[in-house]
Amino acid sequence: FKPVFLGTVHPRSELAQHRRGGKSQKCGRGKHNDLEDVGRDTYHHTFFEMLGNWSFGDYFKEEACSMAWELLTEVYEIPRDRLYVTYFGGDSSLGLSADEECRDVWLRLGVPASHVLPFSLKDNFWEMGDTGPCGPCTEIHYDHVGGGRNAAALVNQGSPDVVEIWNLVFMQYSREVEGNLLPLPQHHVDTGMGLERLVTILQNKRSNYDTDLFTPILDAIHKSCRGPRYQGLVGDADVGRVNMAYRVVADHVRTLCVCITDGIYPGLSGAELVLRRILRRAVRFCSEVLRAPPGLLASLVPTVVEVLGDAYPELTKNADQIMDIINENEAAFLSSLERGRRIIERTVQQMEPSTNFPAEVAWSLYGNLGFPLDLIDLMLEEKGISLDSAAFNKLALEDAKRKAGGGQAGQLEDANTHLDVHSLAQLQSNNVPATDDSPKYAYTLGQHGQYEFSPCQATVLMLYRDHSLQKEVGAGQRCGVILDRTNFYAEQGGQASDQGYMIRLGQQDILFPVESVRLCGGYVIHEVTAVETLRAGDRVQLFVDEAQRLACMTNHTATHLLNFALRHVLGDNTEQRGSHVTAERLRFDFDTKGPVTVEQLQQVEQVVQDVIKRNEVVHMAEVPLTLARRVQGLRALDEGYPDPVRIVSLGVPVESVLTCDSEAAMQTSVELCCGTHLLQTGAMEDLAIISERQLVKGISRVIAVTGGQAKQAREVGQCLAMEVDSLSLRMKQRSTSIPEMQNLSKEVGQLTKVVGDTAMPQWQRKELQTTLKALQRRANTAIKKLEMQQAKEKAQSLLAKHCNQPVIIDTVPADSLSILMKVVNQLCDKSPGTSVLLLSPQVSGEVLCACQVSKNCLPVFSAADWAMAVCTQMEGKAGGSPIVAKGSGNAKGMQGALTAALEFAQSKL
């Protein structure tokens, strides 16, 4: 509704027809501070239902307050003496006076003056964001205690007994980029009332958790954990935080059910990361406080569905999926939680008294076990210990630089993972065997379609630091670790390296983070931060970051499939020029005769999607190089491939591909590749090409995403297509207003930028860009025609007024300098011997100036000099040629300018 609030909505659009509205919407929140509040009190939630009503330039303060008061006191029959209302008390720094209009409305409705309270900007001025619609608000608070007392002093003081239930926002202003406030063209109302808090009042309870929205869930928790019942205790009275745990789990499981149903899953960024933290917080309270067995959280899903299912039927349909996702994430976190607790306990025992917890250990917990930082802080706080935050932040900064490819971090990485020639020679002369990295291919598909990666144990053969081989590296140092065997994938073949960690056998609580992996001369070098002293001969167990590996596998298989699809659509002469695969996306460079068309991009995506839908088996095998050379259609083996070489074939067994005269490789993707791949194509889910451009003539680069990212790109593309269609429709309505057409033109420009910058299918981007380009041309043509028509009408009027005059000097209304110049041109065309100077005062206080001198008057009479003489009188500027000129100035000097214009012309003629 933002365009409605700002008054920029098109008057003939459907949106502009709405005058009033009502709503009930799902709301979620989970920022760090918000999350920590949930459970401590009885009225904060991570998921809540918001009720409200809207007015779009219809009713305002009088009606909004009156309707709210009527609903609460007459329909719901809430005692009036328990209600308190607040209003905006003004802010002198912003030049905003108190909202006395709102105060007076409440007083007229019969609210006692002692229950009508002014508050500051923080409490009673609502803003959508840094910019946009905003305005004063009035809040209605409820006193749960009552009994004739005056609770005014408890309003907005965080008291559980006096809580806000309804917020009425009066949108009167728009916050500009510069920070100033401008009045909105129309006044609007947006109100919000929390269902949970309202139900608490209507059911005559003191806490949201005592209502039937939560009691069935709390009962289910009690039955599962068999501990003490929920008693509603808070603060110091809640010994052992058992009641807080009940509230946390009940609240969080509702949030998990609603979010997962809406397609938000626990993940690593954005809303997904927030949900991951919510789930892990709930799991911790289940495990540590309620002492419940694993699976409690998922077992509550049917109860949540029973409570919310009537309002949200989609919960019923997705109950099994919700339970599976919660159980998977809980199992992963419980494992990490137990290990993390042991690591913290062991580290604390070894610490000197009155020292900070070592940052290296905290970073390892955070980066490798997925511990939220606030959870580490909480565990340490319980032991009266603090984290060495400065050292932790330094590690985080180094990691960020390394991920961003920062120069310093890159040099450090090179020093530890790129063996120099002397070190390589030393390893070989000492008969140190090359690393066996075949375990990187040791993974299978489980019974339910999940990937299972085999464990791997290894021996440290040598350490590498500062360009030299070492037998020992101290705690806190970064080094390269050479092992006899590894399941980590080293960066090669265009695929990014694995990440993860290793532990020393027998010391499960010490994690050595593996940050990158390189292959050099047959040796796999793992870049590791030594949490404790690391020595050659140490036995270690390796743990690959499975989520990152699986994402790389998905995108690498997608790269092969994309290569095949491009050759299938563009022709067999389409050759790969390079590729790069990361967990986030894939990049592919190839020969091309010209830019790939919209139709070709669509065809390429369709070929890929067909193979995904067929869920083809990905066959992989190592074969002698001589056999590999027989495969028809395989690109030239000019990249120094090892012998034997690994063949990856989609849908066709490698034995069939190797058969003499077999053309199987021409019908599918068959490539030589050392990378890790999916075992079946279905796990890719989708592929979207989000960028395609020519690097140089004859070579194109595409960037593509898979899975959820591809789905998101398509959804964004559809939304933008709808916006372009809407704009196109409005353009066809042929407005006769120049400002309206200029606004449409501006919208086209803004939408063009968004379409150009947003991740979406490239074929769709090209289509929309073509449409927008045509719309821009149409808008510019329409503006030009309207300006010409307007100029023609004004010129005819002025000609009638100044018939056969050698000089015309006058003022005329004109929306722009462009129109004013066209009026001057038309006058001179219709009266060739006339010299014309026109001024046009603007609403802003500026005066526009345009003039043209008859060729008969040259060179004595110059248009540039004429405009300069006039605009100087208005403290402005001007410029042009002897024939035409333009400028501007201040309205205060306009009368003097008209006099100066006439005097200048008379002096020259």
N, C-alpha and C positions, 0 to 999 in steps of 0.2 A: 504493500500500500504506500510505499515511500513516494512514488510519483503523485499520488493523490494528496498527500500531506504537503508536498512542495508546490503543488499547483501546476505541475508540468505534465500531468496526464492529458492525453488527447480527449477533447470534449466528446468526440463521437465513439470513443472506445467503450467496451463493455465495463471496464473498470470504473469509468467515470459515472456510470449509471447508479452505482451503489451509494446509498445515503446512510444506511445503518447496517450493522451486522452483530452477530453473537458468535461465541466460540467456546470450544473445549479442546485444549491441545495438550499433547504430551511434552513435557519439558525435562531436560536433564542438565545436570551440572556436576563438575568434579575437579575443579581447580584445587590445588594443594590445600589452601586454607578452607575452602568450602568442604572438601572431603573430610578434613580433620574435625570439623564441627559436627558432622553427622554421627549420631550415636551418643555424643556428649550430652545433648539436650533432647527434648521430646518433640521438637517441631521443625528441625532442618532435615532435608532429604536430598538424595542424589537424583531421584526421579519423583516428579509430582505432576498433578494434573491442574492446568490453569483454566479457570472459567473467566469469561469477560465479555464485554460489549464494546462496539465501535460506533463512532459517529464521524461521518465524512462531510464536514461542513454543514451538518444538520443541527442537532441539539448541541448545547455546550454546558457550562458549569451548572446553571440552574437546574436543567432537566437531569443531567447526569447524577448530581448529588441527590436530587429528589427521588429518582428511580432507585438508586442504591439504598437510600434510607427506607423507602417503602418496602422493598424486597426484604431487607433485614428485619425491620421492626414489625411489619404488618403481615407479610407472607410467612416468613420464618419465625415470627413472634419472638425475636431475641430481645431481652429486656433493654430498654433505652438507657437505663442508668449504668449499664455495663459497657457502653460504647463510648469511645473517645475518637475525635477526629483531629487530624493535623493539617496545617496548610503552610505554604511557603512564606517564610518571614522576611524575604527580601535579601539582597546582597549589594551593598554599596559599591564594592569593587567592580561589579559588572553594571552598575547603574540600574539595578532591578529593584523596584519597590515591592513591598509586601503584597501578597495576593489577598487584598481586603475584600475583593468581590466574592471570592470563594468563602472567606470567613463569614461574610454577611449572609450568604446563602444558607450556611449551616445554622446560623442564629435564627434566621427566619423559619427554618424547618423545626425549630423548637429545641435544638441542642443547647444545653446550658453553656454559658460563656466559660465556665470552669472546665468544660470538656472539649473546648475548641482551642487548640494549642499551635503556636507558630514554631517552625523549625527551619534550620538552615538549608543551604544549597545541597549539602551531603544527603540529607534525609528527604527533602521535599522538592527536588528539581530533577526531573528524569531526562536522561539523554540516551539516544539509541547507540551512539558511538562518539568518536572524536568529531565527527561532522554529521549533519543531518537534522531531521525534525527533533524538537525537544520542547520542554515547557515545565511549568510548575505542576506539582501533583498534590493531591490530598489523599491521606491514608485513613482508613477506619481501623481502629484497634479495639480488641475485646479483652475485658478483665474477667478472667476465669474465677476469681474469688468473689467479687461482688459484695453483697451484704451491706450496701449503702455507703461503703468507704469511698474516698476520693483517691483514685490510683493515677492521677495525672502525672505525678513525679516518676512513675515507672514506665511511662510511654517512651519508646525508643531507647530504653536502657538495658536491653538484652534480658529482661525478666521473663522467665517461662510462664508467669501468671498473666502477663499483659502482652499480647502478641498482635501483630498486624494481620488483618484478614483480607483487606481489599485496598487496592491502590488505583486511584482514578487520575489518569494523566491528561492534562490539558495541553495539547500541542499547539502552541502559539508562535513558536520561533523556529528558525533554522540556524544551526551552528555552522558558520562558514569556516573555510580552511584557515583563514587568518585568526580565527578564534572569536570574532564578533558575532553578535546575535542579530538576525534580521527577522521582522515579523513575517509569518506565513500568510499567503494570500487568503487562506481560509482557516478557520479554527476547527480542530478535530479533537476527538476524545478516544482514548484507548485505556480500558480498565482491565485489571487482572486480580482474580481472587483464587487463592489456593483451595482446591477441593478438600484436601486432607484437613486443613485447619477449620474449614466450614463444617465438615462432618463432625469434627471434635466438639464443636459448639452445639450442633443440632442433636447429637447423641448425649449431650450433657456430660462430656468427659473432660479431664484435665490435660490429656496428652493425646496426640495424634495416634500413638501406638496402642491406645486403649479402644480405638474404634474398630468396627468390623472390616475396615480396609487392611488392618494389620493383625488383629487377634487370631484369626485362623492360622496365619503364618507363624506367629509366636507359639501357638499351641503345637504346631507341627515340629518346631525346633525342640520344644520340651520333650515331646514323645521320642524324638530321635537321639537326643543326648542324655536324657534321663537325669539331668542335674536338677538344681532348684528351679522352681517356676519363676517366670518373669514377674517382678513386683513393681516395676516402674521407678526404681530408685535411680538417683543421679548424684554426681559429685562424690563427696566423701562418704555418703551413706551407702554408695554402691561398692561394697567391699569386694575386691577382686575383679571389678569391672564386668561382672557377669551380666547385669542388666544392660550395660552399654553394648556388650557383645550381642545380646538378643536384638537390640535396635539396629546395630550395624548390619547383621546378617539379614534381618527382615527387610530393611531398606534396600540393601545392595542386591539381593536376589530379585526383587521387583525390577530394579534397573537393568540387570543382566537379561532378564526375560524380554523386556520391552525393546532394548537395544538390539539384541541378537535377532529378534523377529524382524526388526526394521533394517537388517543387513549390516549392522555394525558389530564386528567381532573383536575380541581382545587382540591387540596388535602392538606395533612399535612406534606409531606416530599419530598425532592428531587425536580425534575422538577415539580411535582404536586404542591408543596408549592410555587414555583416561579410563576406558573400560577395563583394560588390563589391570590398572592400579586398583580399581574398585573390586574386581574379582579377587585379586591377591590379598587385599585388605580383609575381605570377607573370609577367605580361606584361613588367614592367620587367626582371626578371632574364633572361628570354628575349632581350629586345631589347638591353639594355646590357651584360650580362656574357657571355652565350653567343653574342651576335651572330647570333642565329637569325633567319631570315626570318619575316614575319608568318604566322600559321597553325600554328606549331609546337604551341601548346597544344592546339588542337582536333585536330591530327593524332595526339595521344597517346591520345585517347578510345578507339579500338578496342583498344589495348593494355591500358588500364585495364579495359575490359569483359572482355577475355580473362582477366585475373587475378581479377577479382571477380565475373564474370558467373554462375558456378555458384552462388555463395552468394546473389547478389542478381540474379535473372533479369530484374527490371525494368530493369536497366541495358541489357541487350541490346535490349529493346523501344524504349528512348528514346535510343539512341546518336546518331541523326541530329539529333534535337532538341537534344541536349546540344552537339553540334558547332556547330550554327547559332548557339545562344545565346552560346557562347564566342567564336566568330568575330565576331559583331556587336559584342559588348562590347569585344573586343580592338581592332577597327578604330577604334572611337570613342575608346578610351583612347590608342592610339598617336598619333593625330592631336593629342590634347590634350597628350600627353607631349612631343612634338616642339616644339610651340608653347611649352609651359611652360619647356622647357629653354632655348629662345632668349630668352624673357622674362627668366629668371633670369640668363643670361650677360650680356645687354645691361645689365640693372639693376646687376649687380655691377661692370661696367666703368665705369659712370657714378658709382658711389658714392665718397665720400671714404674714405680709409683709416681703419681702426679704428672703423667705424660699424656700426650694426645695419641689417639688411635692412629696407626700408620696408614697414610694415604694409599700406598701401593696395595694393601690388602683390601681396603674399601673399594678401590677402583676395580680390582679383580672381581669382587662380589657384584659390583654394579654392572660391569661390562660383560662378564661371562656367565654369571648365574641369573642375570636379569633382575637383581634386587633394586627396587626403587630406592633412591637416595634417602627419602624421608623414612623408609623402613629401617635402613641402617642407622640413621640418626636416632630413631625411637628405641632400637635395641641397645644402642650405646647409652642413651639417656637413662634407661632403666638401670644401668650399671654405674651411673655417675661419671661417665667418661665422655669426652668430646672428640670429634674427628679433627684431624689436622686439615682444615678446610683450604688453607692457602696452597698446601702441597697437592691436595686433591684437585683443586681448580687448575693448577699448573699441568697436571696429567691430562685433564679434560681438554685444556687448550692445545696441548701437543697432539692429542688424538684428533681434534678438529682440524688442526693444520695439516696433519698427515692425510686425513680423508679428503681435504680440499686440495691436496697436491702442493701444499706450501713449500717453498724452497728449502727452508731450514730443516723441516721435518723430512723432506725428500732426501736431503744430503745425509741426514742421520740414518735413514732407512738404507740407503745405498751402502753406507759404510759397514752395515751389519749383515747385509744379505747378498751383496755382490762380491763373491770371492775374487781376490786379485790373482794374477797369474802365478805369483810366488807361492801363495797359500795353496793353490790348486796343485802345483808341482810337488809341494811338500806332502800333501795328502796322498798323492799317487806314489811318491817314493817311499812313503811309510806303509804302503799297501792297505790304506783305508778303503774299504769297499764302497762302491757307489750305493746310494740309498735305494732300497726296494720300495717303490711307491705303488706297487700293484694293489695294496689294500684300499686305495682311494676308489677302486671300482667295486668294492665289496659291499653292495647294498641290494636289498630285495624288496618286493612288494608284499606287505602283510595281508592278513586275511580280509581286512576291511579297507584295503586300498591305500594304506599309509606306508610310507617308505621307512624301512628299518636299516640302519647303518651298523655294520659289524664293528665291535670294539677292536682296538689295536694297541698292543704294547710294544715298546721299543727301548733301545739302549742309546744313551748319549755317547756319540763317538768323539765329537770335538765341538768346541765353542769358538765363535769368531767375533772379534770386537776390535774396532779401531784398526782395521786392515791387517789383523794378525790372528793366527790360530792360538787358542788358549785352552788350558785344561780346566780352568776354574774361573767363574765370574761371580762377583759379590752381589749382595742384596741391593735392589734398587737400580741396578744397571740394565741397560738394554743391550742385547747381543743376538747373534745368529747361532742357532742350535742345529748341529748336523746329527741325524739319527741313522741307525742302520736300516730302519723301515718306517713308513709313515702312511697314514690314511688321509693326510692333508693334500689338497690339490694345489700345486704350485702354479703361479701365473704363467700361462703359455697358451699358444693356439688362440689368442684373443680372449681367453676366459680369465676373469679376475680370480685371484687366489682365495682359498678358504681362510676363515678365521676360526678361533675357538680357544681352547686352552689345553694344557697338559698338567698332570699331577705326578708327583714322585710316588712310586709304589710303596705302600706301607704308610704313606703320609697323605691320606685322602683330603686333608683340610687345607693343603697348600696348593693354590692354583697359579700356574704360570701362564699368563695370557699370551696367545699366539696372534700377532697383529697382522702379519703378512707372511707369505711363503714364496720363495724363489727357487728356481732350478738353475744350477750352475755346474757345468761339467759332470753331470750325472749325480751330483750331490743336491739334496733338497735342504735348503736353509730356512729354518723357521725363525722369524724375528720374534723374540720373547722378552718380556720384562721380568727379570729375576726377582721374585718376591723374597726368596732366601737364596743363599749361596747354591749355585748349580755347578756340578762337576762332571767331567767326562767319566763314563762308567755308570752313571745314575740310570736306574731303570724307571721308565715313565709310562703312563697310560695317556692316550690321546683322545680328545673330545672335540670333534668338528662341530661348528655352529650349523646345526642341521637345517634350520630355516633359511639361512643365507645360501647354503649349498644347494638346497632344493630349488630355490629361486634361480640360481645360476644354471642348474640342470635344465629347468624349464625354458629359460631364455636361450640356452645353447641349442637345444633341440629345435626351438622355434626358429633359430637362425638358419639351421639346415633346411627346415621346411620352407622358410622364406626364400632361400636361394633356389630351391626347386621350383617354387611357384613363380618366381621372377623369370626363370628360364622357360617355364611352360607358357607364360603369357607373352613375354617379350621376344622369345626365340632362343635357340640353343647357343647362339653366339654371345649371349649375355654371360660375361665372366666375372667372378668375384675378384675384387681388388683389395679387400680388407674387411675385418670385422672386429667388434669388441663386445664382450658379453659381461654384464654385471648383474647383481641381484635385482637392480631397479629396472633396467631396460637393455635393449640390444641395438647395436649400430652395424650397418652393413653397407659397404661401398661396392659398386659394380660398374662395368662398362655399359654405356647406353648411347644411343644415337641422338637423343634429345630428352627433354623433360618427360616424365611419365604422365600420361593423361589420367583424368578422373576415372574413366572407364577401366583403364588398365590397373589402377590402384584397387578398384573395387573387385576386379577379377582375381588379382593376386590374393587379396584377403579371403575371397570365396574359396579358392583352391586350398588355402591353409585351413580354413574352417571345416571343409569337407573331410580332410585327413584327421582333424581333431575329433570330429563327430564319429568317425569310423574307429577311433581308439586303436590305431595301428600299433603293433608291437615294434619296439625299436631294437633291432638286432645289432649286436656288437661282437666282433671277434678279431683276434690278432692273426695276421696271415703273412707269409713271406712276401717281400717286396716284389719279387718276380711274378708272383701270382696276381698281386694287386694291379700290376701294370696291364693285365689283360682286360680289366673291367672297362666295358664300353661306356663312353660318355664321361669318364672320370677326368678331372682336369689334370694337366701336365704335372708330373711329380718333380717339381723343380724347387721344393722348399726344404730340402735336406731331411727327408723323412727317415725315421729309424727303420731298422730291419730286425725283426718283423714289424709290420705296420698295422695300426688298428683301423678297421673298417666299421663305419656306422651306417646301417641301412634301415630305412623306414618301411616296414610292412613286408619286406622280402628277405628271407633268410640269407645270410652271407654266402652259404654254400651255393645257393641258386644264382647269386650274382656272379660268382667265380666260374660258373659253368661255361665252357667254350661256346662262343656264338650267342650267349645269353644277352637279350636286350632289356632284361629286367631293370638294369640301372638307368635306362632311358625313361622308364615309366614312373620312377620314384626318386627319392633323395638317397643317394649313395655317396659318401664322402670319406676321405681319410681324416681321422680326427683323434687326438689324444684326450679330448675333453670328457667331462662327465655329462651324462644324458639321462633323460627320463627313460623308463622301461616301456611305457605306453604313452601315446600322444594325447589321450583324453585329459590327463592332468593339466594340460596347457589351458584348457577351458576356452580361450579366445585369444586372438591376436589383432591388434590395431596398429596400423602404420600412422604415427602421429607427426611425422615430418619427412619430406622428400625435397631435396635440392641438389643442384649441380655444383660439385666442388670446383671442377674445371670443365672445360668443354670435353664431353665424351665420358665423364665419370660422375655418377650420381651417388648420393648418400641418403639412405633411409634410416629412420629411428623408429623402433616399434616397442610396444609394451604388451604384456600378456596377462591372463587371469583377471583379477579384480581391477587392476589398473586399466586394462583394455575396456572392461565393462564401464568403468567410470568415464573414460574418454568418450565412449559412445553416448552415454547419458548426457554429458556436457554438450556434445555435438547436437543432440536432439533439442536441448533447451535453447541453444543459440539459433538453431534453424527456425524454431518457433518465433523467436524475437525478430529475426530477419523477415519472416512471413508477415508478422504483424506490422512491421515498418513498411513493407512493400504495399500492404493493403491500405495503410493510411496515405501513402504517396499517391495511390491511384484515385483518391478522393478529390484530387485537384483543388487544393486550397487557393483562394484568391488573396490571401494575406501574406505579404512579404515576410514579416517576422515569423509567422507560422512555418513558412517554407524554409527560412533560415534555421529555425530550430530543428526541423526534420533533417536538414543537411548536416547540422552539427551531430545529431543522433547517429546518422549514417557513419560519420567520421569516427565517433566513439566506438560504435559497434565493430567497425572495420579493425580498429586497434585490438579490441578484445578477441575477435576471431583470429587475428594474426598471432596473438600471444598465448592463447589457451591450448592445452593439450587436448586434442580431439582428432578423429580420423582425418588424415590429410586429404582424402578424396572429397570429404564433406567441407573441409576448410576451403578447398579450391572452388567448389560450387558456390559456397556462400560469398567468397571474395568476388567471384564473377557477378553475382547478383548485386552485391553492395556497390561494386564499381558502376554498374548500370544505374542503380538508384542514385548514386552521387551525380552522375551525368544528368539524369532526369531532373534532379533537384536544382542543379546549377542552371540548367536551361530554363526551368520554370521561373527561377528567381530573376534571371536575365529578362525573360519575356514580361514578367510583372513589372520590373523596374522600367522597361521601355514603355510599357503602356502607361504607367504612372507619370513618367517623364513627358510623354506626348500630351497627356491631359493638362499638366501644369504649364507646359510650353504654350499650348493653345490659349490658355487663360491669360498668360503674361503678354502674349502677342496682342490679344484684344485690348488689354489694358494700356500697352505702350505702342500703339499703332505707329509704324513708320518712324520711330525714334532712332537716331544714330547710336545712342548709348542707352542700354537698359541696366538700371541698378535697382535691386529690389530684395525683399526677403520672401522666402517661400518655405513651407514645411516640407521636409524630406527626411526619410528614415536613415539615409546613409550618404556618404560623400559620393559614392558611385551613382546614386540616383540624381543627386544635385548636378553632377558633371554631365549626366545624360540630358537633363533639362537645358543646360547651357548649350550643349551640342545641337539639340533640336531647334532651339531658338535661332542660333546662327545659321543652321541649314535652311530654315524657312525665311530668314531675313539676312541674306549674305553680307550686306553692308553694315550690319549692326555689331557693335562690341557689347558684350554682356558680362556683368558681375552679379552673382547672387549669393546671399547669405542665408543660412538656415540655422536658427537657434534650436538646441537640443534640450531635452528634459534634464540632462546632466549639468547644464550650465555652460556647455561648450557651444561655440558657434562655428559651423562649417562654412568654408568659402570656396567658390569655384568661378573661374572667369575664362573668357575667350575673346581675343581681339581680332577684328576684321583684317584680312590680309591687306586691304587698302590702306590701313593705318600704319603698317610697318615701314621702316624700322623705328619711327619716332615713338610709337606707342607699343610698349612691351607688356604682355600678360603677366610675366614673372614679376616685373617691377610693380605692376598694378596690385597684384595679390600681396606682395610684400608690404607695400605702403598701407594697405587696408588691415592686414593681420597684425602688423606692428602696433596699430592703434588699439588692438584687442589683446596685447601682450602675448601674441602667438607667433607662429612660424608659417612660412609658405615657400613654395618652390614650383618650378615648371619650366616651360619654354617661352619664347616670345609670343607664341600663338595661344597656348593653353597653360593654365596654372591652377593650383589648388592649395589650400591651407586651412588653418583653424585658429581660434582664439577664444577669449573669455567674453561671456555675454555682457559683462559690465561695460565693456567698451564698444558695444555694437552701434549705438547711435553715432558716436564719433567716427566709427569706421565707415558708416554710410556716407557721412559728410566728406571724409577723406577720399572715398572712392570717387565721388562726383568731382571734387576739386582736382584730383589727379587726372581724371579723364579730360576735364575742361582745359587743363594746362597743356595737354598733349595734342588736342584737336584744334 
